[in-house]
Amino acid sequence: MLLSFLLRRLLVIIPVLFLITLLGFIVTLLIPTDPAAMMLSEKAAQNEEIVRAVRARWGLDKAPHERYLLYMQHLLSGDLGESYTTKRPVKEDLKEFFPATVELAIPATLFALLVGIPLGIIAAVYKDRWLDHISRFISLIGVSLPIFWLGLLALSFFYAYLDVLPGPGRLNSRIQAPPRVTGMLTIDSLMAGNIEAFSSALQHLILPSLVLGLYGMGLITRITRSAMVETMTQDFVRTARSKGLIERVVVIKHVLRNAAIPTVTAIGLAFGSLMAGAVMTETIFAWPGIGRYAADTALRTDFAPIIGVTLITALVYILVNLLVDLSYVLLDPRIRL
């Protein structure tokens, strides 16, 4: 039964990705700019012959439906197109930039989990008391503060004023980057035995991962608290307490376990928000991931990278939600039936 469920979910991915490419392509058509003019200098853009040549070179002289069919034909063969910003295939750009985003998203997610779940538990156990108010206030800060403002504030305070953490980038300029294996500097430096590079890469991760993970932390805290408060009113919890079980066992074994499904859902949503929020975080911290890549190419209306980043982000989001759905089966035996 689990296998059939998994196969059904995997089959759903195909039409979803198709719709994403279609919507992404339609959005690029609605942008009121001329991509050919964006590729050229101001003087060259005034020459009609040069503009026509550029249009023909990138297929911009074709009808919209022909351009989309041509794009899908290349996509099915594994070709995501070519970026006229970097002058490279989009697939190669994503291979270079995507590991940096993953390296940033993993510690941000860990921060959101390690802080958000305990705060949610504390808020639920001490409902309407001062610990609950403090936990809810912290979570409110996490979901309310704009990432771009928080990132600039963190850089100004911890880097410019206190000088206790490094600034933008992934590595100190005086340190040589390790040989590229995975694209994640922390892992590559450990594989190369370069402790200095590992230490620098780890320090550069602290500020952007905290800024990026703060929203997820707030979301997880609020949903964990809400789910646990609701579960605490159930009859089986009162029965567990009447049996003389200590409060810690009741909270962890009975309440938290039965409130886990909404919390796991929040984790999936938080990870999706991390991928979306990476655009602002990577731009502020000069982090060479797909978020910054998307922002740079979007400014030049470079359509192929925009659709490529949207596609890979959507695929990650779909796979994360697939794992969330599978975890439901493990958490709640009733779902297996």
Residue pairs with C-beta under 8 A, 6 or more apart in sequence:
1 336
2 326
2 329
2 336
5 325
5 329
6 322
6 326
9 322
9 325
10 322
13 315
13 318
13 322
16 314
16 318
17 311
17 314
17 315
17 318
20 310
20 311
20 314
21 71
21 72
21 75
21 307
21 311
22 68
24 306
24 307
24 310
24 311
25 64
25 67
25 68
25 71
25 303
25 307
28 301
28 303
28 306
28 307
29 64
31 301
33 301
35 58
35 60
35 84
35 301
35 302
35 303
36 45
36 51
36 54
36 55
36 58
36 60
37 45
37 51
38 300
38 301
38 302
39 54
39 58
39 84
39 300
40 50
40 51
40 54
44 50
44 51
45 51
52 61
54 60
55 61
58 84
59 67
59 70
60 67
62 70
71 81
71 304
71 307
74 80
74 81
78 91
79 89
79 91
80 89
80 90
80 91
80 94
80 304
80 307
80 308
80 311
81 89
81 90
81 303
81 304
81 305
81 307
81 308
82 88
82 89
82 90
82 304
83 89
83 90
83 93
83 297
83 302
83 304
83 305
84 300
84 302
85 296
85 297
85 300
85 302
85 305
86 93
86 297
86 305
90 304
90 305
90 308
91 308
93 293
93 305
93 308
94 290
94 293
94 308
94 309
94 312
95 183
96 183
96 288
97 288
97 289
97 290
97 292
97 293
98 183
98 289
98 290
98 312
99 182
99 183
99 184
100 170
100 183
100 184
100 282
100 287
100 288
100 289
100 290
101 275
101 278
101 282
101 287
101 289
101 290
101 291
102 184
103 183
103 184
103 185
103 186
103 187
103 205
104 205
104 208
104 209
104 212
104 278
104 281
104 282
104 287
104 289
105 212
105 271
105 274
105 275
105 278
107 205
107 209
107 213
108 208
108 209
108 210
108 212
108 213
108 216
108 274
109 213
109 216
109 267
109 270
109 271
109 274
110 213
111 209
111 210
111 213
111 214
111 216
111 217
112 213
112 214
112 215
112 216
112 217
112 219
112 220
112 267
112 270
112 274
113 220
113 267
115 217
115 221
116 139
116 216
116 217
116 218
116 219
116 220
116 221
116 224
116 270
117 220
117 221
117 224
117 263
119 135
119 138
119 139
119 217
119 221
119 224
119 225
120 135
120 139
120 220
120 221
120 222
120 223
120 224
120 225
120 228
120 263
121 224
121 225
121 228
121 251
121 256
122 131
122 132
122 135
123 131
123 132
123 135
123 136
123 139
123 221
123 224
123 225
124 132
124 224
124 225
124 228
124 229
124 232
124 255
125 228
125 247
125 251
126 132
127 229
132 225
135 221
135 225
136 221
136 222
136 225
138 218
138 221
139 217
139 218
139 219
139 221
139 222
139 225
140 218
141 214
141 218
142 214
142 215
142 216
142 217
142 218
142 219
142 221
143 215
143 218
143 219
143 222
144 218
145 214
147 211
147 212
147 215
147 277
147 280
147 281
147 284
148 280
148 284
150 211
150 214
151 207
151 208
151 211
151 280
151 281
151 284
151 285
152 284
154 207
154 210
154 211
155 167
155 168
155 207
155 284
155 285
158 164
158 165
158 207
159 165
159 166
159 167
159 207
160 167
165 203
165 206
165 207
166 172
166 200
166 203
166 204
166 207
168 284
168 285
168 286
168 287
169 204
169 285
169 286
169 287
170 185
170 201
170 204
170 287
170 288
171 177
171 185
171 197
171 200
171 201
171 204
172 200
172 204
175 196
175 197
175 200
176 197
177 185
177 188
177 197
178 185
178 188
178 189
178 191
178 192
178 194
178 197
179 188
179 192
180 188
181 187
181 188
181 191
182 188
182 191
185 197
185 198
185 201
186 198
186 201
186 202
186 205
189 195
189 197
189 198
189 201
190 198
207 285
208 281
208 282
208 284
208 285
208 287
211 281
211 284
211 285
212 274
212 277
212 278
212 281
213 274
215 270
215 273
215 274
215 277
216 267
216 270
216 271
216 273
216 274
217 270
219 266
219 269
219 270
219 273
220 263
220 266
220 267
220 270
223 262
223 263
223 265
223 266
224 259
224 262
224 263
224 266
226 262
227 259
227 261
227 262
227 263
228 251
228 255
228 256
228 259
230 259
231 237
231 255
231 258
231 259
232 255
234 258
236 254
236 258
237 250
237 254
237 255
240 249
240 250
240 254
241 247
241 250
257 331
260 331
261 328
261 331
261 332
264 324
264 327
264 328
264 331
265 324
267 324
268 320
268 321
268 323
268 324
271 317
271 320
272 317
272 320
272 321
275 313
275 316
275 317
276 313
278 287
278 289
278 290
278 291
279 291
279 292
279 294
279 295
280 291
281 287
281 291
282 288
282 289
282 290
282 291
282 292
282 295
283 291
283 292
283 295
286 292
290 309
290 312
290 313
293 305
293 309
294 305
294 306
294 309
294 310
297 305
297 306
297 309
298 306
328 335
329 335
329 336
